[in-house]
Amino acid sequence: MILEVAILNVKEGLSKDFEANFKIAEKIISSMKGYISHQLKKCIEEENKYILLVNWETLEDHEIGFRKSSEYQEWKNLLHHFYEPFPTVEHYK
């Protein structure tokens, strides 16, 4: 199992919109091959900061299966405009 970790810094004042869009986007990611589970946690100390944790069966399920899919384009359209700066994604085993 691979854990994807992303720190998400959402532009000021857009947290509620981000959370609403994420509720739609999580249906996309959870339908992908190799997806196991995910958690989105809101930071206590910084209002516009979140951590996204996604468990995948393999690294390829995330990097190739998801990121090169048409569903990823939907995910991107729903979420990427909220981030400043754009998040770095890391993987752990």
Secondary structure, DSSP 8 states (H G I E B T S, - for coil): -EEEEEEEEB-TT-HHHHHHHHHHHHHHHTTSTTEEEEEEEE-SSSTTEEEEEEEESSHHIIIIIITTSHHHHHHHHHHGGGBSS---EEEE-
